[in-house]
């Protein structure tokens, strides 16, 4: 793709830490934060080189749905993601936890540092196959 010429040469292999925010998704449903008529804030929090959490927060974080997952780098542009469990919390109290089955290969189209109005941030564009644009602000 045209973005790849501007990307880090091995975007799937970059070190990911901290919390990253979803700024665009072409996916329907929960992956994009849409839960019925509600749309929540979506983020990814990286716990270590393998484990991360996809999180949807509703009502300013009063309701949280967390999808625990593991990732494995396949090559320079692809990672395999395996989903492990979902945890629902309301007012910080766990109300439900359950195992999740599912996996997929995420293809990086772009990853790199960008400057937006003087603010440096890591920008990632992936196809899962839906397009996701995720940013980590320094």
Secondary structure, DSSP 8 states (H G I E B T S, - for coil): -GGGGGS-TTGGGS---EEEEEEEE---GGGGTEETTEE-EEEEEE-SSSEEEEEEEEGGGTEEEEEEEEEEE-SSSEEEEEEEEEEEEETTEEEEEEE---EEEEEEEEEEEEEETTEEEEEEEEESSSEEEEEEE-
